[in-house]
Amino acid sequence: MLEVKTPEEVLRLIETEFRTLERTENVRLEEALGRVLAEDIRAAEYVPDFDRSAVDGYALRAKDTFGCSDAVPAILKLVGEVKMGESAEIQVPEDACVYVPTGGAIPPGCDCAVMIEYTEDYGDGTVGILKPGAPGMNLIFRGDDVFPGKTILKAGRVLAPQDIGALAAVGITEAPVRPRLRVGVISTGDELIPADQAPGSGQMRDVNSPMLAALLADFGAEPVQYGIVADDEALLREKAAAALQSCDAVILSGGSSAGVKDAASRIISDLGELLLHGIAVKPGKPTILGRAGNKPLIGLPGHPAAAFFVAKLFALPLLARLEGREERSYPVRARLGESLGANHGRMQINACRLATENGELAAAPIRSKSGLIAQLAGADGYLMIGRDCEGLPEGAEVDVYWS
């Protein structure tokens, strides 16, 4: 019997036993999408650097329009026009206005802008204002968006397209980011063959290497595939040691079940320190975690579905810890389309498909086994049932995490 830890204990172990890597590199903005920001970004200037209009209309003094209406417009003298990209040096006296486009600069003395829809141009050099203005109405003031010293982005954020725009707005053309983590991927098993070969009797194509490499690449890491290693402890130790030399983390799949061929735990112990062997989760109980210095060695179950879920729930958070990445997970609420039993004593993970039924999101559990993968290919996400819960009835509300 394996001495298992709860999922919560495993996540705490990750936080206490591993530290964020200190490496940083600068990349150009066009290469920064999806990278993890290594330090806080603070502005050194104002954005915008001038007061500007948020609408097409007329800049004026609000007090000159108080009490006006469709029936009794305020008649103001039109004294000019502000052009885009030019400073507003027009002098605007009382009871006067100037035309400004959206984004145009506001002349000194004007304190609001009235949308053109609420005005009438009489064609004689005067404009009727049909709706009263108020100080600050339809204006964007200098520094409303950004001002010197303001923190624009916090370290640990995975840079999104809008973040790239914010950096460009303050003149930052290179971003300090964490280098992409190199993660070695090794599949073990005498029965495994590459995906491009036809399996013979008792053989199976290697699913885990390409699946895990894709999962890592989607996460933003750089997967390094070391191929398939037979159930030979010396060969596996040699391959894992080589992967440790050139990678930040190593993932082994297969060879983690308690038994005669349980080489992975011995190898991890030889190369570093074994931290755990077993997690109270289904599928994925015979999972191994160790470290060599600050480099994680993760032994995943050989069954593809188990390997996938354990990698999602534990390996990726561990890599996020190494990067100092801000983790964000936003499940959606859905109603369970059918009752679902659970294995008491272990957290249960079920893949599911989502659909809208009667205006509500419905989750249909995918009935599968940990050794199967094709049934999971169409999954939208997964739900988790607590280790102290024996099941959920049809119609129960559940959190579904996108896969």
N, C-alpha and C positions, 0 to 999 in steps of 0.2 A: 504494500500500500504506500503510495506516495504521500509525503508530508506536504499538503497543499496550503497555499495562501489564498485569501479572498482577493477578488479584483481590487478592492479598496487598498488592501495591504500592498499589493503589487505596485499600484500607482504611487503610494507613499514611498515605497522602496526606491522607485525611479527618482523621485525628488531628492531623497537623502543620499543616495549612493552615486549619483552622477552629477556632474557640474557642466555649466555652459562653456563651450569652447571660446577662447578669446580671439581667435583669428578673424581678421577683417580684410576686406578688399573693396576697392572703389570700382564701380562699373558705370558706364554711360547709361543715361535714362532709357535708351532703346533696348538695353539689355537687362534692365532692373525689374521688369514685370515678374512677379511671383517670387522674388528674392526676399530674404528676411533682413530687415533693417537692423544694423548693428549698433546704432546710437540714436539718441533723440535728435531730431532736426528742428532747429529754431530759426526763425526769420531774422534777417538783418535789415529789412526795409519794410515800407508800407505797401500794401496791396488792397485797393488801388491807391495810387499816389496822389489822387486828386478827388474832389467831390464830383460825382457824376449822376446823370439821370438814369433811372431804371425804366423810363418809358419814352416813347415818342410824344412830344407835346411842347409845353411852354414853361420855361423857368421864370419865376416871378416872386414877389413878396406875398406871403400868405395874407397879410393884413389888408392888401388891396382887393381881396376877393371875399372878405367876410360878408355874409348875408346875401350873396348873389344866388341866382337860381335860373331855371330855364325861362321863367317869365321876366325876371329882372337880372340880366347878365351884368357882370362887371366889364366895363369897356376899358381895355388897356391899349396903350400905344405899342406897336411892334417896332422894336429898335434894332433888330438884326437876327442873325442866325449863327449858331455854333456848329462848326463842321467837325466831323469825326477826325480824331488824331491831332487836333489843334487845341491850343490852350484857349481858355475863355477870357479874353481881355476886354470884352464889350462892357461898357458902363451902362448899367440899367437903372434909370431913375425911378422914383416912385410912380405908381400908376402906369407902369410899362412892363413889357415882357420880351423874352427872346426865345426863338424856336431852338429846341435841342432834340437831337435824335437819341435813341436808346444808347446809353454808354457815353454820351457826349458830356463834356465838362460843364460845370455849373458856374456862371459868372459870379463875381463877388457881389454880395448884397442880396442875392436871391436865396430863399430858404425853402423852396418847394418846387415841384413840377406838377402840372396838371395835364392829364392825358389828352391827346388831341381829340379823342371822341367826345370830350366834354367842353369843346370850344367851337367857335364859329369865326372864320376869317371873313371879314366884311369887304375885303379887297380895297379898302381906302387907307390902309396903314394902321388899322385898328383890329383888335381881336376881342370877341366876346367870350368871357369865361362863365360857363353855365353851372359850375360846381365849385364850392369854396375849397380853397386849399388849406393846409395846416402845416405848420413848421415841421420840416423833415419828410413830408409826404413825397413818396416816389423818388427819394434820394438815396444814393449809396455814398456814405462819407469816407473820406480818406482814412485808410486803416480799418474799415469795417470788417474786411476779410482777414487781413494779416497786419500785424504791427511788429516793430523790432522787439525781439526777445520772446515772442509768442512761440510756444511749442506747436509745430505743425503736425509732426508724426512722432510717435513713441517707438523706442527700440523694441524689437520683437515683432513688429507688424510685418505681415506678408504683403508686399507692395502690390496694390491693385491699380487698374487704369486711372482712377480718379486721384490716387496718390502721386502718380507720375505727373499728372497735370498740376497738382499743387506744388510739387518741387520745381517744375518749369516756371510757374508763376513768380517764384521768388528768385529765379535766376540760377538755380542749382542744376547743373548739367551732369554731375556724377553723384551717385549715391553710395554711402558706406554700407556694405552688406556683409553677411556671413558667407563664406565660401560654401558652395554646394557640398553637402556631406557625401562622401564616397562610401557606399555600402556594398560589401561583398555578399553574394548570394550563392549558396552551395546546396545542391540537392543530393541526398544520399539514398542508396538502395540498389541492391543487385537486380531488382526487377525493372528499373527505369531505363528508358532509351530516349534519345532526342526526339522532338516532335516531328522531324522530317523523315523518321524511319517507320517502317511497318512493324508493329509488335508481333512477336511470336507467342507461343504458348507460355502463359505465366508472366508475360511482359506488359508494361504499361508505358505510354508516353509520359514524359516529364511535364507535368502541369505547373508545378510550383515555381520553377525558375522563371519562366516568362510571366506568370501571374504576379509574382512578387516584384519582379523588375518593373512591370507596368505600374504597380501600386506605388513603388518608390519614386518612379519618374513623375507620376501624377502629384505626389507629395512635394516634389521639388528637389529630391536627392538625385545623386548620380549612381545608378546601379552598376555593379561590376559583376558579371556572371562568370563563375568559375566552373560551370558545367556540372556533370554528374560524377559522383564518387561512389564506388562500390562499397559494400559493407566490409571495409577493411580499415581497422582502427589506425594503423600506421599511415596509410594513404590519406585518410581523412584528417589526421593530425597535421600532416605535412601541408595539405591544402589550406586548412584553417589558419595555420601559422603564416603561410604566404599571404593570405588575405588580410590578416591583422597587420602585416608590415606596411601595406599600401592603402588600407581603408580605415575609415573612422569607426565602422561597426561591421559586424559579420553576422549574417543570418544563415543558419543551417536548417534545412527542413528534412524531416525523417529521422529515424534513429533516436527518438526521444521517449519512446515507451519503455516502461520498466521491463527488463527481460535480458536474455542472453546477449542480444546485439545492442545493448544500451551503451554505445561508445561515446555519444555526444557529451554526456555529463562528465565522463572521465577525461575527455579531451579538454573541455572547458576548464575543469579543475587543474589540469596540467598546464594549460596556457595562462591561467589567471586564477580567478576565484569564483566558485559556484555560489550564487546568491539565492537561488530557489530552484526547485524541481517539482512543479505541479501548481496549477491554479484551479480554484474551485469554480470552473466555468465549463459549460457544455455547448458546443464542442470545444476542445482545446485543453483538456486537463493536463496531459503530459508535456507541458511547456517548460523549457529550461531558460534561465537567465543567469549570466555570469558577466565578468568583466576582466579585462587585462589592462590595468591602469584605469583610464577613463573611457576605454573602448568597450562597448557592449558586445557580448557574444550571446546571441539569441537562438535557442533551439526550438523550432516550431514542429508541431505534429506533421507527419507526412500526408495525412488526409487533406486534400485541397481546401475544402470548406473550412475545416478547423484552422488550417494555416492562414487562410484569408482573414477570418474573424479575429484571431489572436494578433495578427499583424496590425489590423486596424485599431484594435482596442489597446494594445500594449506596446508594440514595436514603434508605431508612429508617434505616440506620446513620448517615448523614450528619445527618439530622434529630435522631436521638438524641444526636449529638455537640453540636448546638446547644442541646439541652435539658439536657445533663448527665445524661441518662437512663442508668440502670443497664440494660445490655442483657443479656437472658437468652434463650438458645435451647437447648431441650432436645429433641434428636432422639430418635426411637425406632429400635431395631434391628429390622431385618426381613430376611428372605431373599428374594433376587431370584427372581421367578417364572419368568423366562426370560432368556436371554443378552442382553446389551446392548452393542452396539458404541459406540465413542466416537471423537471427532475428535482425533487426536493433535496436541498443541501448544496446545490450548485446553481450559479446564475446561468440561465439558459438564453442562448441567442438564436433568434429565428429570422431568416430572410423573409421578405414579404414584397408583394406587389401592391401598388397604390392605384386607386381609381376613385372617381367622384360618383357617389350614389346619393340621390335625393338631396343634393346640395351639400353633402358632407363627404369628407375624405374617409375612405374605407381601406383597411389594410387586410390583404388576403395572405395568410401565412403560406410559405412554400414548404411543403412536406418533403424533406430530403434527409440524407444521411451524410455524416462528415466525410465519407470517402467519395462523395459525388460532387461534381462541379457544374455540369451542363445545366442542371435545373436552376442553378443560381445565376446563370448568365442573364436572365431577364428580370432579375430582382431590381427593385427601385431603392430598397433600403433594408434596414433590419431593426428589430425591436428586441428588448431585453426584459426577461422576467427574473425578478429577484430570487436569490437562493433560498429564501424562506417562504416562497409562494409556490403552491402546487399546481397552479394553472390559472387561466383567465377565461371568463365566460364570453360567449358571443355578445358583441355590443360594448364590451369594455373599452374605455378610452386608453390609448397607449401612445407613447412617444416613439416615433419612427425616425431613425437617423439615416440620412442619405448615404448610400454606399458608392 
